[in-house]
């Protein structure tokens, strides 16, 4: 930012390309800060984030469609393949993270403004199709619309490298709000399960990468997360030459696999929590950097009552029963010992 005037967006070979979606440095830096890694100029970081979140589009390298986004709460489809919905969904995630950062820094009005903006995804929800759908400049939905268009990287109005199904659950910061929009817990769960059952989930790209973990936001449905993460690992992540589904994208796919194989996954940037799922390994030891953490290591062990045991029966954190399927970063790094009993 000091050199360029902007935080990074999509660097390649040491040069900024300004390709792809959103304002990605914001959730990355905020997530880092929320997890206690704070040895950087916080005020300068906030200045940089605020700049890209509020500057008009003509002057904004991060958010060139910011005029529409700020005035309407969404980005309308102005050109056939302008990726408008994809852009806006990324901005919502960035603004949610920025709202949490602002709140932590005591900037209450900024926090309220950015949080309100992060809920603008609701504009895109089409009750007719039950998915997100591009919006035209006059405020009407784009037609003709096919929520499956975009599969296999087919060009798709409003969506980048995916179908509407790959983006419709892409609201990690307001899962309960999205469920309410869809009619409640059961319609949400049924629709999300259908995405997996009918092959609408795309393992080769990132927009729907956290879909499997969303089941665990609802009591009694956590088993679906455990089932789907294991199924996806078994099917798409192998030791063969094509053992990663699609481009690894600077380690994103590998990280997804490693987190889930260990037994937890960070499904919402800016929120220092992880969703628990069934580990693959019998034992994992994570060495913790003494610069940041007072504990030396975190040990994760898995006890299988029988070969092929898939579902979590009980979780113990440092010897005490842990009754949740979400664990905070602080609980994890101070927990010393995390044990899964599978059934």
Secondary structure, 3 states (H helix, E strand, C coil): CCCCCCCCCCEECCEECCCCCCCHHHHHHHHHHHCCCCCCCHHHHHHHHHHHHHCCHHHCCCCCCHHHHHHHCCCCECCCCCCHHHHHHHHHHHHHHHHHHHHHCCCHHHHHHHHHHHCHHHHHEECCCCEECCEECCCCECCCCCCCCCHHHCCECCECCCCHHHCCCCCCCCHHHHHHHCCCHHHHHHHHHHHHHCCCCCCCCCCCCCHHHHHHHCCCCHHHHHHHHHHHHHHHCCCCCCCCCCCCCCCHHHHHHHHHHHCEECCCCCCCEEEECCCCCCEEEEECCCCCCCCCEEEEEEEECCCCCCCEEEEEECCEECCCCEEEHHHHHCCCEEEEEEC
